[in-house]
Amino acid sequence: MAYGICPLSAVAIRNTSTDSSEMISQLLFGELVEVLEVKGHSWLKVHCLDDNCVGWVAANQLKLITPSEWEAYRNHYAWVLDYVQAAMSDDHYLPLTLGARLPGFDGMRFTLGEASYSFSGQAVFPKDIHPSAELLLKIARRYLNTPYIAGGKSPLGMDASGLTQIVYRIAGIQLPREAEQQVFLGETIDFVEQSQPGDLAFFENRLAKITHVGIVVNPAEVLHVFGRVRIDGLDHYGVYNREAGRYLYKLRVIKRLLKSGPPATKTTESSASAVYSNQFELF
């Protein structure tokens, strides 16, 4: 089995092995994949570690890594919390976006292959994350006004399920890539009036197929993607766009993935972890 890591800000995952093929998702910097198939010198068929998405990536946009590097990177990394922030090498900059990963980050630096980078932006280690509705909405609001791009999941362009997936992922909860897969997770909420901040609202088309998803801000509003990441009205019928004066999507179901429980207890932290945990509290 061959392994790879995304060495660029964002890389397209395509439906087939051509540049003109549909972009079904993206890899952000630091994401890991298994390489399933090699096609010539130009394309690699990959399986994404986080969400089991399978598609084709340009070979010159993926860095192959050893099994030992795979294990090290998957177990030790930090999330980038800045909207866009550069990592600095000796001779170049590397632009990183919200939701990227810093492999092997020690609080100041990380190394990928032969290149070593310093990073002075906001970052957080996964073990310092405690999922909550407040955290989900803080992350989600950072994406407001991001333009719609089919298959995207970065602050420079994203689709509806890409938004919910990356927001929940940073907050410590893994979701599948597509809305029609995400809907099978969580507890069903019977009435929109019973919804809580951080719940997921799913919407259907005329064929009763789940085609859209958003994050509940409150029982009367939903944060979702329509042209851009925005907040629109929400009621028992669906998403209501006040500017257009019409409904955009028909509500199918609301699901709750967050579980209530006692506050997490703090453990002894390294100095780097403590610094970035405190930074995360100010996020």
C-alpha positions in Angstrom: 0.0 0.0 0.0 1.3 3.4 -0.9 0.5 6.6 1.1 0.4 10.3 0.3 -0.1 13.7 1.9 -1.4 16.9 0.4 1.6 19.3 0.1 -0.4 22.3 -1.3 -3.1 24.7 0.0 -5.9 22.8 -1.7 -5.9 20.0 -4.3 -8.9 18.8 -6.4 -10.2 15.3 -6.0 -11.9 14.5 -9.4 -14.4 12.0 -10.5 -12.2 10.6 -13.2 -8.6 10.9 -14.2 -8.9 14.1 -16.4 -8.5 17.8 -15.6 -12.0 18.4 -17.1 -13.6 15.9 -14.8 -16.0 17.1 -12.0 -14.3 18.1 -8.7 -16.0 15.9 -6.1 -14.0 17.1 -3.1 -10.7 18.6 -2.1 -7.6 17.8 0.0 -6.4 20.5 2.2 -2.7 20.8 3.2 -1.7 18.0 5.5 -4.5 15.6 4.7 -3.6 11.9 4.3 -4.6 9.4 1.6 -4.0 5.8 0.6 -3.0 5.4 -3.0 -5.2 2.8 -4.6 -4.2 3.0 -8.3 -1.6 4.7 -10.5 -2.6 5.8 -14.0 0.4 6.6 -16.1 2.6 9.4 -14.7 -0.2 11.8 -14.3 -3.0 10.5 -12.0 -3.4 8.7 -8.7 -6.6 7.1 -7.4 -6.8 7.8 -3.7 -8.8 6.9 -0.6 -9.1 9.7 1.9 -8.3 8.8 5.5 -10.9 11.0 7.2 -14.1 10.4 5.2 -13.5 7.4 2.8 -13.9 9.6 -0.2 -12.4 7.9 -3.3 -11.3 9.9 -6.4 -8.5 10.9 -8.7 -5.7 13.4 -7.8 -3.0 14.8 -10.1 0.2 13.0 -9.3 2.2 16.2 -9.3 -0.1 17.6 -6.5 0.4 14.8 -4.0 3.5 13.9 -2.0 4.2 10.2 -1.5 5.3 9.3 2.1 6.5 6.2 3.9 4.4 4.0 6.2 6.3 5.4 9.2 5.6 9.0 8.1 1.9 8.1 7.6 1.7 6.8 11.2 3.5 9.9 12.5 1.5 12.4 10.6 -1.9 10.8 11.4 -1.2 10.8 15.1 0.5 14.1 15.6 -0.8 17.3 14.0 -2.5 20.6 14.7 -5.4 22.3 13.0 -4.9 25.7 11.4 -7.5 28.2 12.8 -6.6 31.3 10.7 -8.7 32.1 7.7 -5.5 32.2 5.6 -2.0 32.3 7.1 1.4 31.6 5.6 3.9 29.0 6.8 7.5 30.2 6.2 10.4 28.2 4.9 13.9 29.4 4.2 13.2 30.3 0.6 9.4 30.4 0.2 6.0 30.9 1.8 3.2 28.2 1.9 -0.3 29.7 2.2 -2.5 27.6 4.5 -6.2 27.9 5.1 -8.6 27.3 8.0 -9.0 23.5 8.3 -5.5 22.6 7.1 -3.2 20.4 9.2 0.3 21.0 10.4 2.0 17.6 10.4 4.3 16.9 13.4 3.8 20.5 14.6 5.7 21.3 17.8 4.1 24.6 18.6 6.4 26.6 16.4 7.6 24.4 13.4 6.7 21.4 11.3 8.6 19.5 8.6 7.3 17.9 5.4 9.9 15.9 3.5 13.0 18.0 3.2 11.3 21.3 3.9 11.0 22.8 7.4 8.4 25.5 8.1 7.7 27.9 10.9 4.1 28.8 11.7 3.1 31.7 13.9 -0.7 31.7 13.3 -3.5 30.3 15.3 -3.5 26.5 15.6 -4.9 23.8 18.0 -4.0 20.2 18.8 -6.9 17.8 18.5 -6.6 16.7 22.1 -7.4 20.3 23.2 -10.7 20.3 21.4 -14.0 19.7 23.3 -16.9 19.7 20.9 -19.7 22.2 21.8 -22.4 24.2 20.0 -20.5 27.4 20.8 -17.4 26.1 19.2 -19.2 24.8 16.1 -20.8 28.2 15.5 -17.6 30.1 16.1 -15.8 28.0 13.4 -18.8 28.1 11.0 -19.1 31.9 11.2 -15.5 32.2 10.1 -16.6 30.8 6.7 -19.3 33.4 6.2 -19.2 34.9 2.6 -17.0 32.1 1.3 -18.1 31.6 -2.3 -19.9 28.5 -3.5 -17.7 26.0 -5.4 -18.9 22.5 -6.1 -16.7 20.0 -4.3 -14.9 22.7 -2.4 -14.2 22.8 1.4 -11.8 25.7 1.9 -12.4 29.4 2.8 -11.8 30.2 -0.9 -14.7 28.1 -2.1 -17.0 25.3 -0.7 -20.3 23.5 -1.1 -22.9 22.8 1.6 -21.7 19.4 2.7 -18.1 20.5 2.5 -18.9 23.3 5.0 -20.6 21.0 7.5 -17.9 18.4 7.2 -14.9 20.8 7.7 -16.6 22.7 10.6 -17.5 19.5 12.4 -14.1 18.0 11.7 -12.2 20.9 13.3 -14.6 20.6 16.2 -13.6 16.9 16.7 -16.5 15.1 15.0 -16.0 13.2 11.7 -18.7 13.4 9.0 -18.9 11.7 5.6 -18.4 14.0 2.6 -21.9 14.1 1.1 -25.2 15.4 2.7 -27.0 12.2 1.7 -24.4 10.3 3.8 -24.3 12.7 6.7 -28.1 12.4 7.3 -27.7 8.9 8.7 -25.8 10.2 11.7 -27.1 11.5 15.0 -30.4 11.8 16.8 -33.6 12.9 14.9 -35.2 16.0 16.2 -39.0 16.0 15.6 -39.8 19.7 15.3 -37.7 22.6 14.2 -38.8 24.5 17.3 -36.8 21.9 19.3 -33.6 22.4 17.3 -30.5 23.7 19.1 -27.5 25.6 17.8 -25.1 23.2 16.1 -27.7 20.7 14.9 -27.6 19.8 11.3 -30.7 20.6 9.1 -31.1 18.5 5.9 -33.1 19.4 2.9 -34.6 17.5 0.0 -35.4 18.1 -3.7 -38.7 17.3 -5.5 -37.6 13.6 -5.7 -37.3 13.4 -1.9 -33.5 13.1 -2.3 -31.3 14.8 0.3 -29.4 17.4 -1.6 -28.5 20.2 0.9 -27.4 20.6 4.5 -26.8 23.5 6.9 -25.9 24.2 10.5 -28.7 25.4 12.8 -27.8 28.8 14.4 -31.1 28.9 16.4 -34.6 27.5 15.7 -35.3 30.4 13.3 -31.9 30.5 11.4 -29.6 28.2 9.5 -26.0 28.8 8.3 -25.5 27.2 4.9 -24.2 27.7 1.3 -26.3 29.4 -1.3 -24.1 31.3 -3.7 -21.9 32.0 -0.6 -21.9 30.9 3.0 -24.7 32.8 4.6 -27.4 32.8 7.3 -31.0 32.5 6.2 -34.4 31.9 7.9 -35.4 28.4 9.0 -38.9 27.1 9.7 -40.8 23.8 9.4 -41.0 24.2 5.7 -37.4 24.9 4.9 -34.8 27.6 4.2 -36.3 31.1 3.6 -34.2 33.7 1.9 -35.4 37.1 3.1 -33.6 39.0 0.3 -35.3 37.0 -2.5 -38.6 36.6 -0.5 -38.8 32.9 -1.2 -37.9 29.4 0.1 -34.7 27.9 -1.3 -34.8 24.3 0.1 -37.5 22.1 1.6 -36.7 20.8 5.1 -36.5 17.0 5.5 -35.1 16.4 8.9 -32.9 17.8 11.7 -30.2 15.7 13.3 -28.3 16.2 16.6 -24.7 15.0 16.8 -23.6 16.8 19.9 -24.0 14.9 23.2 -24.4 16.7 26.5 -22.2 15.7 29.3 -20.0 16.9 32.2 -17.2 19.3 31.3 -14.0 17.7 30.2 -11.3 17.5 32.9 -8.0 19.2 32.2 -4.9 17.0 32.0 -1.3 17.9 32.4 -0.2 19.7 29.2 3.2 20.2 27.5 4.2 23.9 27.2 3.4 23.9 23.5 0.0 22.3 24.0 -0.8 24.7 26.8 0.0 27.7 24.7 -2.1 26.5 21.8 -4.9 25.4 24.1 -5.1 28.9 25.6 -5.0 30.4 22.1 -7.9 28.2 21.1 -9.9 29.4 24.0 -9.6 32.9 22.5 -10.6 31.7 19.0 
